[in-house]
Amino acid sequence: MRLKRGKNRQVGFILIEGLVTFMVLTVGMVSVAKFQGDILDHNAGSKTQTQAVNLAQEKIEELRNYADNAGYALIDTGADTPQSYSGSNTTFSRSWTVVPNTDPVYDTVTVTVAWNDASGDEQSAELTSIIASTNPVESAQQLLIDGYLDGDSGDSDSAHSDSGDSDSGDDDSGSSDSGSSDSGSSDSGDSDSGDDDSDSGGDSDGNPITSTTTTTTAVTTTTLSTYNLTISGSINTYGNTQNMTVTVSASGNYGTFCADSLSGYSCTIGPIPSNDSWTGSVSVNTNKTYCSNNPASPTPYVGININQSQGYNIGLNAQKCP
């Protein structure tokens, strides 16, 4: 009986070891799974934060890319809902504030992008930049003109003319010897006319004469004559504008740049040669309602050479349009 009880105790001990081992493995596997989940959440959060920073940077660059002083004046505080990145389940909201400075003239722009993370907590990313008041079109024209003026205009010399040394050589008339007069002999002597050395190619010492000629090249500088056009106007909004977006673009036979906001837009076209005009169109895009009393979009322009003005109406829906 004692042997039997000892055997039973041995069997029970092995079962307990198995249960303890199973529990240890279970706890370890659960910990590893939780750790992997935390890593995935962290990577997703980092990816979302990077996307938010990119959206803020894109808005700053969009505000910075104005074409002239009129476009700079349209930079103002606003908000929008940018399109979400592919593969992201997060919806971003973006807002920006503009604080102007007068001396010197520049704007301090702060862009804030907000979103909710996987836990439902609100997160945000913020970028601040300074946008100075310059005219990119005039700067580009000045660089173009400076490029022509910096061309090789050549050196204008008075073309030194070195006629060299004019040496007629030695003119030896020789010597005239009347000879000697003796009794009974008359010697007329020797008459030596001398050597007439005239060497136009050297001096008296036999050195060559060098003649130098400098050629002057005239360069004509042509200044381009161009002009710019501006198509601008107001954007009238009707209804709640919290999530409303409006973008204005232009295209045609010369370069264009448009700056827009919920209150107005300005498109600069050029430079255009003074003997030509612009033909193209202006398009207005919105995520709300393009009111029916607006002109067609794209709005066509044919052969214009003076500034144009055109306003547009945008409504939250058709019932809100005037």
C-alpha positions in Angstrom: 0.0 0.0 0.0 2.8 2.3 0.7 4.2 1.7 -2.7 0.9 2.4 -4.2 0.5 5.7 -2.4 4.0 6.8 -3.4 3.2 6.1 -7.0 0.0 8.2 -6.8 2.0 11.1 -5.3 4.5 10.9 -8.2 1.7 11.1 -10.8 0.1 14.1 -9.2 3.4 15.9 -9.1 3.9 15.5 -12.9 0.4 16.9 -13.6 1.2 20.0 -11.5 4.4 20.6 -13.4 2.5 20.4 -16.7 -0.1 23.0 -15.5 2.6 25.4 -14.3 4.4 25.1 -17.6 1.2 25.7 -19.6 0.5 28.9 -17.5 4.0 30.2 -18.0 3.8 29.7 -21.8 0.3 31.3 -21.9 1.5 34.4 -20.1 4.5 34.7 -22.3 2.5 34.3 -25.5 0.0 37.0 -24.3 2.8 39.4 -23.5 4.4 38.9 -26.9 1.1 39.5 -28.6 0.4 42.6 -26.6 3.9 43.9 -27.4 3.4 43.4 -31.1 0.1 45.2 -30.9 1.8 48.1 -29.2 4.5 48.2 -31.9 1.8 48.3 -34.6 -0.1 51.1 -32.8 3.1 53.1 -32.4 4.0 52.7 -36.1 0.5 53.7 -37.2 0.7 56.8 -34.9 4.1 57.8 -36.3 2.8 57.4 -39.9 -0.3 59.5 -39.1 1.9 62.2 -37.5 4.1 62.3 -40.6 1.1 62.7 -42.8 -0.2 65.6 -40.7 3.2 67.4 -40.8 3.2 67.0 -44.6 -0.3 68.5 -44.9 0.8 71.5 -42.8 3.9 71.9 -45.0 1.8 71.7 -48.2 -0.4 74.5 -46.9 2.5 76.8 -46.1 4.0 76.2 -49.6 0.6 76.9 -51.1 0.3 80.2 -49.3 3.9 81.1 -50.2 3.4 80.6 -53.9 1.6 83.9 -54.6 2.4 85.7 -57.9 2.3 89.4 -57.1 1.3 91.9 -54.4 -2.4 91.3 -55.1 -1.9 87.6 -54.4 0.1 88.4 -51.2 -2.8 90.6 -50.0 -5.2 87.6 -50.2 -3.2 85.5 -47.7 -5.6 85.3 -44.7 -6.6 83.1 -41.8 -8.7 80.1 -42.8 -9.5 76.4 -42.5 -10.2 73.4 -44.7 -10.5 69.6 -44.7 -7.7 68.2 -46.8 -8.1 65.0 -48.7 -7.0 62.0 -46.6 -3.9 60.0 -47.6 -4.4 56.7 -49.3 -4.2 53.8 -46.8 -5.0 56.1 -43.8 -8.3 55.7 -41.8 -7.8 59.1 -40.2 -9.6 62.3 -41.2 -7.6 65.4 -40.8 -8.8 69.0 -40.2 -6.4 71.8 -41.1 -6.5 75.5 -40.0 -4.1 78.4 -40.3 -3.7 81.8 -38.7 -1.9 84.7 -40.4 -0.3 87.5 -38.2 0.9 90.4 -40.4 4.0 92.5 -39.7 4.4 96.0 -41.2 8.1 96.9 -40.8 9.5 95.0 -42.5 6.5 93.6 -44.3 5.9 89.9 -43.8 3.3 87.4 -42.5 3.8 84.9 -39.7 1.7 81.8 -40.7 0.9 79.0 -38.3 -0.7 75.9 -39.7 -2.4 73.4 -37.4 -3.5 69.9 -38.5 -5.7 67.9 -36.0 -6.9 64.3 -36.0 -8.1 61.6 -33.6 -5.9 58.6 -32.9 -6.9 55.0 -32.6 -7.9 55.5 -29.0 -10.1 58.5 -29.9 -7.8 61.0 -28.3 -7.3 64.3 -30.3 -3.8 64.9 -31.6 -2.4 67.8 -33.6 0.7 68.9 -35.4 1.7 72.6 -35.9 4.1 74.4 -38.2 5.1 78.1 -38.2 6.7 79.9 -41.0 7.3 83.5 -42.3 6.1 84.6 -45.7 7.8 87.8 -47.0 6.2 90.4 -49.3 7.9 90.1 -52.6 6.8 90.1 -56.2 8.0 86.8 -57.9 7.0 87.9 -61.4 8.9 91.1 -61.2 11.9 89.3 -59.8 11.8 86.7 -62.6 11.7 89.5 -65.2 14.6 91.3 -63.6 16.6 88.1 -63.6 15.8 87.6 -67.2 16.9 91.1 -68.1 20.0 90.9 -66.0 20.9 87.7 -67.8 20.9 89.5 -71.1 22.8 92.5 -69.7 25.4 90.2 -68.2 26.3 88.8 -71.7 29.7 89.2 -73.2 29.7 92.8 -74.4 33.3 92.5 -75.5 36.1 94.9 -74.8 36.1 98.1 -76.7 39.6 99.2 -77.4 40.9 102.0 -79.5 42.8 99.4 -81.6 46.3 100.4 -80.9 48.2 100.6 -84.1 51.9 100.0 -83.8 53.5 101.1 -87.0 56.8 99.9 -85.7 60.0 101.6 -86.2 60.6 103.0 -89.6 64.2 102.7 -90.5 65.4 103.6 -93.9 68.6 101.8 -93.2 72.0 103.3 -93.6 72.5 105.4 -96.6 76.2 105.3 -97.3 77.1 107.6 -100.1 80.5 106.1 -100.1 83.7 108.1 -100.3 85.2 109.9 -103.2 88.9 109.7 -103.5 90.4 111.9 -106.1 93.5 109.8 -105.8 97.1 111.0 -105.8 98.6 113.3 -108.4 102.1 112.3 -109.2 104.4 113.6 -111.9 103.6 111.7 -114.9 100.6 109.7 -113.5 97.0 110.8 -113.1 94.9 108.6 -110.8 91.3 109.5 -110.9 90.8 107.5 -107.8 88.0 105.2 -106.8 84.4 106.3 -106.8 82.3 104.4 -104.3 78.6 105.2 -104.4 78.2 103.2 -101.2 75.5 100.7 -100.3 71.9 101.7 -100.2 70.3 99.5 -97.6 66.5 99.9 -97.4 65.0 97.1 -95.3 61.4 97.6 -94.6 61.3 94.4 -92.6 63.9 95.1 -89.9 65.7 97.8 -88.2 69.3 98.7 -88.5 70.3 95.8 -86.3 68.4 93.3 -88.3 65.6 92.8 -85.8 62.0 92.1 -87.2 59.4 94.8 -86.9 56.1 93.6 -85.3 52.7 95.2 -86.1 49.8 94.5 -83.8 46.1 95.0 -84.7 43.2 94.7 -82.3 39.7 94.0 -83.6 36.7 95.5 -81.7 33.4 93.5 -81.6 30.2 95.4 -81.0 27.4 93.7 -79.0 23.8 94.9 -79.2 21.7 94.4 -76.1 18.0 93.9 -76.6 15.6 94.5 -73.7 12.5 92.4 -73.7 9.2 94.3 -73.6 6.5 92.3 -71.7 3.5 92.9 -69.5 1.4 90.9 -67.0 -2.4 90.5 -66.8 -4.5 90.1 -63.6 -7.8 88.3 -63.5 -9.3 88.7 -60.0 -12.6 89.0 -58.2 -14.6 88.2 -55.1 -15.9 84.8 -54.0 -19.2 85.1 -52.2 -20.1 82.2 -49.9 -23.6 81.3 -48.7 -24.2 79.0 -45.7 -21.9 77.4 -43.3 -18.3 77.7 -44.6 -16.6 75.5 -41.9 -15.8 72.6 -44.3 -16.1 74.5 -47.5 -13.1 74.6 -49.9 -12.7 76.7 -53.1 -9.7 76.5 -55.5 -9.1 78.6 -58.5 -6.8 77.7 -61.4 -6.0 79.1 -64.8 -4.4 77.8 -68.0 -3.6 79.3 -71.4 -0.9 80.2 -73.9 1.3 81.9 -71.2 2.2 81.0 -67.6 -0.4 81.5 -64.9 -0.4 81.6 -61.1 -3.6 81.8 -58.9 -4.0 82.6 -55.2 -7.4 82.0 -53.6 -9.3 82.1 -50.4 -13.0 81.9 -49.3 -13.3 85.6 -49.9 -11.6 86.2 -53.3 -9.0 85.1 -55.8 -6.3 86.6 -58.0 -4.7 85.0 -61.1 -1.5 86.6 -62.6 -0.7 85.8 -66.2 2.6 86.5 -67.9 5.0 87.7 -68.8 3.3 88.3 -72.2 5.2 89.9 -75.2 3.9 93.4 -75.8 2.7 92.4 -79.3 0.6 89.5 -78.1 -2.4 88.7 -76.0 -3.7 85.9 -73.7 -6.2 83.2 -74.5 -7.2 80.7 -71.8 -9.7 79.9 -69.1 -10.2 80.3 -65.3 -11.7 77.3 -63.4 -13.4 77.4 -60.0 -13.6 74.1 -58.1 -15.5 73.6 -54.8 -16.6 70.7 -52.6 -20.0 72.5 -52.1 -22.4 74.0 -54.7 -21.3 76.1 -57.6 -24.3 78.4 -57.9 -26.2 78.5 -61.2 -26.0 82.3 -61.6 -22.2 82.0 -62.1 -20.5 82.1 -65.5 -19.5 78.8 -66.9 -16.5 77.1 -65.3 -14.0 77.0 -66.9 -14.6 80.7 -67.8 -13.1 81.3 -71.2 -11.0 84.4 -72.2 -10.0 85.0 -75.8 -7.3 87.5 -76.9 -7.3 89.7 -73.8 -4.6 92.3 -73.1 -6.1 94.2 -70.2 -7.0 93.2 -66.6 -10.3 91.4 -66.0 -12.6 91.2 -63.0 -15.1 88.3 -62.4 -16.9 87.3 -59.2 -18.3 83.9 -58.2 -21.0 82.6 -55.8 -20.5 79.4 -53.8 -23.3 77.9 -51.6 -23.5 75.2 -49.0 -26.2 73.8 -51.1 -28.5 74.9 -54.0 -31.1 76.3 -51.5 -28.4 78.6 -50.0 -27.4 80.1 -53.4 -28.8 83.6 -54.1 
